[in-house]
Amino acid sequence: MRETTPAAMPPCFDRWCKKFDDKLRTKAQKREFRNYLGGLLGESERKNIYQMASDNVGVTYHKLHHFLTEATWSADQINERRLEVMNKCNQTRISRGFSLIIDDSGHRKSAPPALRSPQRKDGARSGNFTAGVGRQYIGEIGKTDNGNVVVTTHLYDGKKSLPLDIELYQHGKSLPEGKKDPEFQKKPTLALELIDKSLSRGYRPGIVLIDSAYGNNTSFLKELETKKLKYIGGIAKNRNILVKSSSEKSEAIRIDEYAQWLSSEEFKEIKIQGEKPKTVWVAIVEAEISKLEGMRKIAIVMNAPVLENAEDIDERPCGGCLR
């Protein structure tokens, strides 16, 4: 059953779309831009163009497909205009002192019916016909499967979040020459390119937030420090840190082993508000991290006041904070 027609959208929808008309060359592009955006805002659970065309009167699959894959318009120009518009409005403008969040998101991907690969023993089918698809960790299902991954950047000022950019990670097996292919780039490389794009717009963050996939990458952290960016990120529990012994000599020790030395008095109870409030216990220590120069503040975060009872322990270094 079809949901609606593009003409049924409220006047504010067309006013918003008109802000992008000068970036679209033809009437057909302007029409399909509205059809696609309306489909994204619609109630369909599956946000693909087949479902959009099926659920909306007057929208055809082939025209929408042509607009997204063949038409001569620039997604980068559309995105830059979006950010310009958001920055002009008090309700959407990001305040100073914002954080820049680097993340990657994986999505399970199956092939179209006509192109499906052979059925597996478990009855599932997986496709490799979409750019970047390969067997890799997919966050939305919490395991390795066929899918694609994108690297993203967001701004957050404590109240508002602003999506900046998105870049497809081309899995090595999805490219003709694998990881030797000229188009292959690792996720940290893509993330650094997105950071440079953010800085070029004048978005210089107070702090960069990264997870352990980036926090464990020494080259990535050094690049952040070269750009004079402060950061907080996760690191692996088996990462070595250098601490001074009683003889004032630096000794290497795994961070999870070092956490066992800390007394319960060194952990501070912190209540985190949100949709699902939780309480954590945090100890802040200063140490050198292997392969990085200078001291770092390291937050050891547990979900229990005593290490023996903790089921979840995280470590997050703060780079540039002690410079």
N, C-alpha and C positions, 0 to 999 in steps of 0.2 A: 504494500500500500504506500502510495506517495504521500509525503508529509506536507509539502507546501510548494509555492511557486516563488521565484525570485522577486516578483512584483509585490509579494506579501510582506517583504522585509520592511521594517520601520524606516521613516525618513532619515533618521540619524545614520543608518547603515550606508545609504547612498552618499550622504554628505561626507562620511569618512572615506569612502571609495574614491570620491572626486579628488581628494588630496593627492592621489597617485596617478590621475589620468594623464598628466604630462609625461609620465614615464612609460606609457603604453602607446603604441604607434597607431593602432587601428581600432575601429568600433568593435570589431570581433574580440580583440584582446581585452578591451574594457569590459565587454559583456562577460567573457569567461573569467576574468579576474573576480568579478562580482559573484559569479556562479560558484567559483572555487571557494572564495572566502565565506560565502553563505553556507556552503556544504560543511566547512570546518566548524562553523558556529551552530550547525543543526544538531538534532538529537540522535542522529545515527550513531550506533556504537562503533561501527567500522568506518574510519575516515579515509576510505579509498575512493578513487574517482568512479569506479563501477557502482558503489553504493550511493554516492552523491547523485549520479545520473538516474539511478533507479528511484530514489526517494524524492526527487524534485521535478515537478512538471516543467517542461520547456528546457530542461538541461539534457544534452546528449553526450554520451560517453566519448565519441570520436572527436567532437569539437573540444571537449575539456582535455582529452588526452593530447591533442595537437597543441593546445595552448601551453601545457606543462612541459612537453618534450620537444616541440619543433619551433614554436613561435619565437620571434626575435625580440625578446624583452630581457632585461637584466634583473635577476633576483637580488643582486648586490645593490642596485639602484633603488629597488623597492624597499629593501631593508634600511638603507641609509635614510630614505624619506620617512619611514616609520619612526626611526629614532629621532629625527628632526621634529616630527609632529609631537611625539611623546615629551620631548624636552621643552616644548613651548607651553605645555599645560601644567598648571600648578598641581593638579591631582596626580599626574603621572611622572613629573620631573623628579629625578633622584637627587636627594640632598647630599651635601658634601660629607666627606668622611665615610663614604660607602665602602662596602666590601666587594671584591671581584671573585666570583665563585667559578672555579674550573671543574668541570665534571664530564663524564661520558655516560651515555645511555644506550643500552642494548635492547633490541627488539627482535623477537622471533619472526622469521620471515619464511613463508612458503611460496612456491612457484605458482603462477597462474595455471588453471586446469589443463590448458592445451600444452603446457611446457613442463609438466610435473616429471620429476625424476622417479625411478622405480620405487615401489613401495617397500619399506623396510620390514623386518620380521615383526616389529611391534605394531605394524599397521599404519604407522605414520609416514608421511611423505615430506621431504624437504627439498627446497628449490635453491638453485644457484644462478638464477637468471636476473636477479636484481643486482645493481652495482654494489660492490662491497660485501656481498653475502659470503659467509664462510662459517665454519664451526669455531665458535668462540664463546666466551662467557657472556651470558645475556642476563643483565641485572633484573629485568622484570619477572623472570622465572627462577632466578637464583642458581642457575647451572649452565653448563656448556651445551649449546645446541646450534642449529643452523640459524643465522640471523645477521643483521648488520648493526653497527655501532657508530654513533656520532659523538663528536667532542663538542661541548657547548660552553658558552660563557654567559654569566648573569651578573647583574649588579643588584646589591641589596643594601638598603640604608637603615634597616631596623624596622621599617614599616612597609616599604614598597619593594617589589622585585621587578627588575627590567631585563627580559631576555635580550642578549646582544647578538651573538653569532652562533652559527652551527656549521660544523664541517664533517663530512662523511669520512670515516676511517676505512680505507680500502684494505681489506684483509689480504694478506699476501697471496693466499690461494685463489683469490678472485681476480688476480692480475696475470697476464700472459707469462711474464717472467718471474712470477713470485715476488719475494722480497728484494730481488735484484732489479725489478722493474723500475724505470725512472719515476713512475707515478707513486711508488710506495713511499709512505711516510709513517713513522711511528707516532703514536698518540701524543707523547710529549712534544714532538716537533710541531704537530698541528696545534697543540695548546699554546705554544709560544707564539705561533703566527697569529692566533686569535688575540693573545695578550697585546702584541704589537699593534694590531688593528684597533683595539680598545684605547691604547695610549695615543695613537695617531688622531683619535677623535677628541682628545682632551680628557678622557675618563681615566684619571690617575687615582687608583684606589688607596684607601688607608691601609688595607690589608688584603692579601690574596689568600683565599681558602681553597685547599686542595686535599684530596684523600690520599691514602697510602700508595696508590698506584703511581702518583706523581711525587709524593713525599719521599719515597724510597729511591727515586731517580736522582743521583747526585748531580749529574750534568744539568738536569732541569733546574734544580735548586741553585746551582751556580749561576745559571742564566738569569734567574730572578734577582739574585744579589747583584749581578752586573748591571741590571736595570734599576738598581736601588729600590727594589720593592720588598716590603715586609711581607711575611707569609706565615701561615699556620697550616700544618699538614700532618697527616698520619704517617707513622713509620712502623716498620715491622718489629715485632717483639724480640727478634733475634739480632737486631741491629746492634753493633758494638758502639759503646760510648767510652770516652776516656775520663776517668775520675782520679782525683789525687788521693793517694794513700797516706797513711800516717807519716811516711818518710818523704812526703811532698812530691813523690814521683807519680807520673800519670800511668794508670793501669787500665787496660782494655777489659770491658766486661759487657756481657749482653744486658740489654736494658731490662728484660724481664727478670733477670737474676738480680740486678741492682734494686729493682722494686722490692725484693724480699728483704733488703737491708733496712728499708724505711720503717719507722715506727708508726703506729696508728695515729699518734699525735701530729704527724707531718701531713696527714690528709685532712682537707677541709671539706665539710659537707656543703654542697651547692644544689639548690632546687632549680630545675630547669622548667620554665613554663612553656606551654604549647598545647596542641591538640591532645597530646598524651603526656601530661606532666610526669617528670621523673626526677629522682634524686641520685646524684653521683658524688663520689668522694675524689678530690683532686689534690695531688701533691705536685708542687712546682720545684724542679731541681735545675741546677746549672751544670752543664757539662759540655765537653767537646764531642762531636759526632764524627765517627770514622769517615775519612776522605773529605771532610769539610774543615776549613780553618776557622778558629775563633770559638768563643763560647756560645752556647745556645741555651735558651730556657726550654725545658722539656716538661710538659704536663702529663703526668701519669694519672689516667682516669679509670676509676673502678665503679662497679655498680653495687658495692658493699663496703662497709667501713673497715673491714679486715680482709687482708689479702687471701686468707684461707677460704673465705666464704664468697669471694668474687668469682662470678662466672663470665664476666666481660671486662677485659682490661685493654685499654687503648693508650697509645703514646703519641703525643703531638708536639713536634718541635716548633719553636717560634724563631724564624730566621730574621736577622737584621734588627732584632729588638735590643740587642746588647752592643750595637755598633757605637 
